[in-house]
Amino acid sequence: MKRHPLHRLSLSIMGNRSSALENARARLVILSAAFVLAYLVVAVRLFDLMILQGFFLQTDMEEKISAYQSAPTHSERRADILDRNNVLLATSLKTSSLYADPKLVVDPVGTAKRLSEIFPEESYDVLLQKLQKKGRFVWLKRNLVPDDQSEVMKIGDPGLAFREEYKRVYPQGELAAHLVGYATQDNKGMAGLERGFDSLLTKMPDNALRLTLDIRVQHALRQEIAATIDKFSAKAGTGIIMDINSGEVLAMTSLPDFDPHLNTMPDDQQLFNRATLGVYELGSVFKIFTTAALLEKDESALSQTFDAREPLKRGRFTIKDYHAEKRVMTVPEVFMVSSNIGTALMGEELGTENMKAFYKKLGLFDKPDIALKEVGSPLYPRPWRDINTLTASYGHGVAVSPMQLITAVSTVSNGGYKLKPGFVLNEAGTGKKSERVLERLVSEETSKVMRGLLRLVVTDGTGKNADVEGYEVGGKTGTAEKPGIKGYDKDKLISSFVGVFPASSPEYAIFVVIDEPKGIKESYGYATAGWTAAPTAGRVVQRMATILGMPPVEATAEPVEKLLVSQEGAQGLRLRNCRI
């Protein structure tokens, strides 16, 4: 059947429409695929940026943090240290320190060169070696000043970074170096109270440690001892001033000393604390304890006489006097002229066990219990024989630290109360007052008589050069030959003076030790304590009294008639100036 032309046209149109639809459908599929592909590309990129690279960035950051945290301990803030009048002795200042992460250093050679230009004291080779290490952390320079820090930042190497630290600063310098001590850059107390209270100073940085030290008195003590060392060409010296009734240490110095900032490394002699770590045979100052022990054993012993006309021979030993009086003397006279013979006879009268027991209870055989770690242990004969009793009576054969000596003398002089030396005003971190006055060891009567005898030595005996008008200084000189390989060396002396003032009602004790002084023209060639340590102590007392505003003492005490005993005619002495 023949189709109509319109029918054929209709079929043609329908075929063309179907083809167009197919083409459109194909284009749509292609376009959709393109969109999907583009989406996948974007998604993959986002995954790369957000996940993969983020992971690696995080890993790198974690490495940096790990490197930072694995660094050596850095210095944190420590508590301030103050004297009793709130004068700053030690503080911590915020600084920045330079370190490197060698893994991130871009140009080790160039960076090392620039750093050596900024820090001329640092070796280029050493810096380069540090920058090329395999580790992730290395210190390059501690405690930078701001100008140097700015110059380092200009280098622009990503491997360089800064870390906040604290630098320990000592405004008074070497003035109280052995007592205050010092701390390392890594926040570790290494000496003195910085070491003794290391944990407290670190854990409680907002609580200042307030000391018993008076920096004004400290200055006077250090300056006068330094002057004596220089004048007599001595090897060294040390001194302590203690509150005789509380045990508080107002001043303590040991020379030579050191700069606690350690800008130059001190030698062993400078670091050695002679006041607490050094132990010495101190000679005649020990006669204080022998005399007190005899009086404790027998109150009437004061009127006893001892024959010092000839050297004392016991077995193969012979005991002589430095300036022999060659007469019979009472106890006060023996003490006043510092007779070795008379004192040895007193020790013999006292007996070995009584002497050892008395020395023991005064703490002369035990290591002192103080806040410092630098503490020496006493030396004494073991076994202790009878001859040791005689020699120890006048200070030979027993070695103690100056801190032990002044504490024991304070006990004998303060009414008989044992003291525990203290360096801080209050118990660390509690605000509670420390207990430093312990039990009574010596009777009030013995203590009173000993104060009179100490005053007698200064008014009429070997300690005249320690006298200060208006302040009733009482004390005892001591000159001892230092032990050597072949016995005692007469050319190497330890000269010392221990004193209390005012003697009638003492407030303070002072101890001065001069190590190996040399005789001079002014001293007629002598280097004994009367010429060296005694006048030094007197000058310190004079300055200290002015500093503290101590009023002069009125000499109203009555003479002690029972001390006015002598049976040797024209050679005898009326001890009119002995007051207690």
Secondary structure, 3 states (H helix, E strand, C coil): CCCCHHHHHHHHHHHHHHHHHHHHHHHHHHHHHHHHHHHHHHHHHHHHHHHHHHHHHHHHHHHHHHHHHCCCCCCCCCCCEECCCCCEEEEEEEEEEEEECHHHCCCHHHHHHHHHHHCCCCCHHHHHHHHCCCCCCEEEEEEECHHHHHHHHHHCCCCEEEEEEEEEECCCHHHHHHHHCEECCCCCEEEHHHHHCHHHHHHCCCCCEEECCCHHHHHHHHHHHHHHHHHCCCCEEEEEEEECCCCEEEEEEEECCCCCCCCCCCCHHHHCCCCCCCCECCHHHHHHHHHHHHHHHCHHHHHCEEECCCCEEECCEEECCCCCCCCEEEHHHHHHHCCHHHHHHHHHHHCHHHHHHHHHHCCCCCCCCCCCCCCCCCECCCCCCHHHHHHHHCCCCCEECHHHHHHHHHHHHCCCEEECCECECECCCCCCECCCEEEECCCHHHHHHHHHHHHHHHHHCCCHHHCCCCCCCEEEEEEEEEEECCEEEEEEEEEEEEEEECCCCCCEEEEEEEECCCCCHHHCCCCCCCCCHHHHHHHHHHHHHHHHCCCCCCCCCCECHHHCCCCCHHHCCCCCCCEC
